[in-house]
Amino acid sequence: MQHGALENVWEMMPITIRDAISLTRKLGRRYLWVDSLCLLQNDEADIQQGVDVMDKIYKHSWLTVVGAGGHDANAGLFGIHPGDRREDEIAREVRPGIFIGVYSGVRTYLKASVYETRA
């Protein structure tokens, strides 16, 4: 709730949250909702108040980021860091100087993730 407060705890935050903050900045956005940071985790009333408006938070969001690629909060977000993706996963050269984008639907990745086991 204070300007610059996250800078003091940056290294203590889970990698996935740090990656989401970095992604938000790279996309030129100013705000990011992270449940564990936006809701007081030791205050049942605050958590309930947040849960009660969660539908509105998601409905009015510009983008929803799901950390589906790992088993815990330190797994990070795939694709944020240089070298996360192999070049041939992004594009393939079909003729000299002519590239085609390679797209695998998000469902492909989610089926192979822990996210698939969640409600």
C-alpha positions as CSV (number, residue, x, y, z in Angstrom):
1,M,0.0,0.0,0.0
2,Q,3.1,2.2,-0.1
3,H,4.9,3.4,-3.1
4,G,8.0,1.3,-3.7
5,A,7.2,-1.2,-1.0
6,L,7.6,-4.2,-3.2
7,E,11.2,-3.2,-4.0
8,N,12.1,-4.0,-0.4
9,V,10.8,-7.6,-0.6
10,W,11.5,-8.3,-4.3
11,E,14.0,-11.1,-3.7
12,M,11.6,-12.7,-1.1
13,M,8.7,-12.9,-3.5
14,P,8.0,-16.1,-5.4
15,I,9.5,-16.2,-8.9
16,T,6.0,-16.5,-10.5
17,I,4.8,-13.3,-8.9
18,R,8.1,-11.5,-9.9
19,D,7.6,-12.8,-13.5
20,A,4.0,-11.6,-13.5
21,I,5.1,-8.1,-12.4
22,S,7.8,-8.1,-15.1
23,L,5.3,-9.2,-17.7
24,T,2.9,-6.4,-16.6
25,R,5.7,-3.9,-17.0
26,K,6.7,-5.3,-20.4
27,L,3.1,-5.0,-21.6
28,G,3.0,-1.3,-20.5
29,R,0.3,-1.9,-17.9
30,R,0.2,-0.2,-14.6
31,Y,-1.8,-2.5,-12.4
32,L,-1.6,-6.2,-11.5
33,W,-3.9,-8.1,-9.2
34,V,-2.1,-10.9,-7.3
35,D,-4.4,-12.5,-4.7
36,S,-1.6,-13.1,-2.2
37,L,-0.5,-9.5,-2.4
38,C,-3.8,-7.7,-2.8
39,L,-5.7,-9.6,0.0
40,L,-4.5,-9.6,3.6
41,Q,-3.7,-13.3,4.0
42,N,-4.2,-13.3,7.8
43,D,-7.5,-11.4,7.7
44,E,-10.6,-13.6,7.0
45,A,-12.8,-10.5,6.5
46,D,-10.5,-9.1,3.8
47,I,-10.2,-12.4,2.1
48,Q,-13.9,-12.9,2.0
49,Q,-14.5,-9.3,0.7
50,G,-12.0,-10.1,-2.1
51,V,-13.6,-13.4,-2.9
52,D,-17.0,-11.7,-3.1
53,V,-15.8,-9.4,-5.9
54,M,-13.5,-11.8,-7.7
55,D,-16.0,-12.2,-10.6
56,K,-15.8,-8.5,-11.2
57,I,-12.0,-8.4,-11.0
58,Y,-11.7,-11.1,-13.7
59,K,-14.6,-9.7,-15.8
60,H,-12.9,-6.3,-16.0
61,S,-9.4,-7.4,-16.4
62,W,-7.4,-6.7,-19.6
63,L,-5.5,-10.0,-19.4
64,T,-5.5,-13.0,-17.1
65,V,-2.2,-14.7,-16.4
66,V,-2.3,-18.3,-15.2
67,G,0.9,-19.8,-13.8
68,A,0.0,-23.3,-15.1
69,G,3.5,-24.5,-15.9
70,G,4.7,-25.4,-12.5
71,H,3.9,-27.1,-9.2
72,D,4.6,-24.1,-6.9
73,A,4.9,-20.4,-6.7
74,N,8.6,-20.5,-7.7
75,A,8.1,-22.3,-11.0
76,G,7.9,-18.9,-12.8
77,L,6.1,-18.0,-16.0
78,F,7.4,-19.8,-19.1
79,G,8.5,-17.5,-21.9
80,I,9.4,-14.5,-19.7
81,H,13.1,-15.2,-19.5
82,P,15.5,-15.3,-22.5
83,G,16.1,-18.9,-23.5
84,D,12.8,-20.2,-22.1
85,R,11.7,-21.2,-25.6
86,R,13.5,-23.0,-28.3
87,E,13.7,-20.9,-31.5
88,D,12.0,-23.8,-33.5
89,E,9.0,-23.6,-31.2
90,I,8.3,-20.0,-32.2
91,A,8.9,-20.0,-36.0
92,R,10.2,-22.3,-38.7
93,E,11.9,-21.3,-41.9
94,V,9.9,-22.8,-44.8
95,R,12.1,-21.2,-47.5
96,P,15.2,-19.1,-47.2
97,G,14.1,-15.9,-45.5
98,I,10.5,-17.0,-45.2
99,F,9.3,-18.0,-41.7
100,I,6.0,-19.4,-40.5
101,G,4.8,-19.0,-36.9
102,V,4.3,-22.2,-34.9
103,Y,1.3,-22.2,-32.6
104,S,0.2,-24.8,-30.2
105,G,-3.1,-24.1,-28.5
106,V,-3.0,-23.3,-24.8
107,R,-5.0,-26.5,-24.2
108,T,-2.0,-28.6,-25.3
109,Y,0.1,-27.0,-22.6
110,L,-2.6,-27.1,-19.9
111,K,-3.3,-30.8,-20.4
112,A,0.3,-31.5,-19.5
113,S,0.3,-29.3,-16.4
114,V,-0.7,-29.5,-12.8
115,Y,-3.4,-26.9,-13.7
116,E,-5.3,-29.6,-15.4
117,T,-5.9,-31.3,-12.0
118,R,-7.5,-28.2,-10.4
119,A,-11.2,-27.4,-10.2
